[in-house]
Amino acid sequence: MTGGIAWLFPDAEYWGKDVIMTTPAANYTAQDIPTILTKANLLGPLELYKGVRNLTVRGAPNVTVFCYYGQDVDTANYFVYNNDQFQGDPEVKSSSGDGSVPLHSLEVCKSWKAQQTRPVYVKSMTNVTHQGILHEKHIVQQIVSIATGNVTTAEFMYDQREQ
């Protein structure tokens, strides 16, 4: 497991009591990630996780946000082990997402609309993957326009397919 993967663990505050892993003896939530890594004897990744888990900004950033994400791509959502030692390959339960990140996490920017005074623009794209979004020419053009200050809200909202 590389250092980058530690950033992909679900955030305990946002995921709450949603189950991310099950064994015959227990259900585990994002709050249990340290326990999972310890029981699986993944002490290096545990240290990486401890180092990054509190670096994530929680809550609305109160800046104008343009949020793009893909959805309706099978994405690992939780794992079922048939033993309590996390041995062998788990059964992977999938849900909608972008192939890397579950929709539940991708949609966090939607909640910011009610939490901040600055506008939040959300655009979701059906059957677009986490990396594939950067191969969508119109998206890249919009990102460049946003970064250079040459975008209008109307241009961003054009063909909006927010779910």
C-alpha positions in Angstrom: 0.0 0.0 0.0 1.5 3.3 -1.0 1.1 6.7 0.8 -1.4 8.0 -1.7 -3.9 5.3 -0.8 -4.2 6.7 2.8 -6.0 9.7 1.3 -8.6 7.4 -0.2 -9.9 6.0 3.0 -13.4 7.2 3.8 -13.6 10.1 6.2 -15.0 9.0 9.6 -16.9 12.2 10.2 -18.6 12.2 6.8 -19.3 8.4 6.5 -20.5 8.1 10.1 -21.8 4.7 10.9 -22.0 3.4 7.3 -20.4 0.0 7.2 -17.3 -0.3 5.0 -16.2 -3.8 5.9 -17.8 -6.9 7.5 -16.5 -10.1 9.0 -18.4 -12.9 10.6 -17.9 -11.3 14.0 -18.1 -7.6 13.3 -19.1 -4.7 11.1 -16.6 -1.9 10.7 -17.1 1.7 9.9 -14.7 4.4 8.8 -14.1 5.1 12.5 -12.6 1.6 12.7 -9.9 2.1 10.1 -7.1 2.1 12.7 -8.5 -1.2 14.1 -8.8 -2.7 10.6 -5.2 -1.9 9.7 -3.9 -3.1 13.1 -5.8 -6.4 12.8 -4.6 -6.9 9.3 -1.0 -6.2 10.5 -0.7 -3.2 8.1 1.3 -1.1 10.5 3.0 1.1 7.8 -0.3 2.1 6.2 -1.6 2.7 9.7 1.1 5.2 10.3 0.4 6.8 6.9 -3.3 7.0 7.7 -2.7 8.6 11.1 -0.5 11.2 9.4 -3.1 12.3 6.9 -6.5 11.7 8.5 -6.7 15.1 10.1 -5.3 17.0 7.2 -8.5 16.9 5.2 -10.5 20.1 5.4 -14.0 19.4 6.7 -17.1 21.4 6.0 -17.7 24.0 3.4 -14.6 26.0 2.2 -16.6 29.2 1.7 -15.1 29.9 -1.6 -16.8 29.6 -5.0 -16.7 25.9 -5.9 -17.0 24.2 -9.3 -17.4 20.5 -8.5 -17.1 17.9 -11.3 -17.5 14.2 -10.8 -18.4 11.0 -12.6 -21.1 8.5 -11.5 -22.8 5.3 -12.4 -19.5 3.4 -12.7 -19.2 0.3 -10.5 -17.1 1.4 -7.5 -16.0 -0.6 -4.5 -18.1 0.5 -1.6 -17.5 -2.1 1.1 -15.8 -5.4 1.6 -17.0 -8.7 3.1 -14.5 -11.1 4.6 -15.5 -14.7 5.5 -13.0 -14.7 8.4 -12.1 -12.3 11.2 -8.4 -12.0 10.3 -8.9 -10.3 6.9 -7.2 -13.2 5.1 -7.9 -14.0 1.5 -9.7 -11.9 -1.0 -12.9 -10.2 0.3 -16.2 -10.1 -1.6 -16.4 -6.6 -3.0 -19.7 -4.9 -2.9 -20.0 -2.1 -5.4 -22.2 1.0 -5.7 -22.4 4.0 -8.0 -19.3 6.2 -8.2 -16.5 7.1 -10.6 -14.7 3.7 -10.4 -12.4 5.0 -7.7 -14.5 7.0 -5.3 -18.1 6.1 -4.2 -20.8 8.6 -5.0 -21.4 9.1 -1.3 -18.1 10.9 -1.1 -18.2 12.5 -4.5 -21.4 14.3 -3.6 -20.1 16.0 -0.4 -19.8 19.3 -2.4 -23.6 19.3 -2.8 -24.0 19.7 0.9 -21.8 22.8 0.8 -24.6 24.7 -1.0 -26.5 25.1 2.3 -23.4 25.6 4.4 -21.7 28.6 2.8 -22.5 32.0 1.3 -20.4 31.6 -1.8 -21.9 29.7 -4.8 -21.3 26.0 -5.3 -21.8 24.6 -8.9 -22.1 20.9 -9.2 -21.8 18.9 -12.4 -22.0 15.1 -12.5 -21.5 13.0 -15.6 -22.9 9.6 -16.2 -20.5 6.7 -16.9 -17.4 8.9 -16.5 -14.5 7.5 -14.5 -12.2 9.2 -12.0 -9.4 9.6 -14.6 -11.7 9.6 -17.6 -13.2 13.0 -16.5 -9.9 14.6 -17.7 -10.4 13.1 -21.1 -13.7 14.9 -21.6 -12.7 17.8 -23.8 -15.5 20.1 -22.7 -14.6 19.6 -19.1 -11.0 20.4 -19.6 -12.0 23.5 -21.5 -14.3 24.6 -18.7 -11.5 24.0 -16.1 -9.1 26.1 -18.1 -11.8 28.8 -18.4 -12.4 28.7 -14.6 -8.7 28.8 -13.8 -8.1 31.8 -16.1 -11.3 33.7 -15.0 -13.0 33.4 -18.3 -16.1 31.4 -17.4 -19.6 32.5 -16.7 -22.1 30.7 -14.6 -24.2 30.1 -17.7 -21.4 28.4 -19.5 -20.8 26.1 -16.5 -24.5 25.3 -16.1 -24.9 24.4 -19.8 -25.9 20.8 -20.2 -25.9 20.5 -16.4 -26.9 16.9 -15.4 -26.9 17.1 -11.7 -28.5 14.1 -10.1 
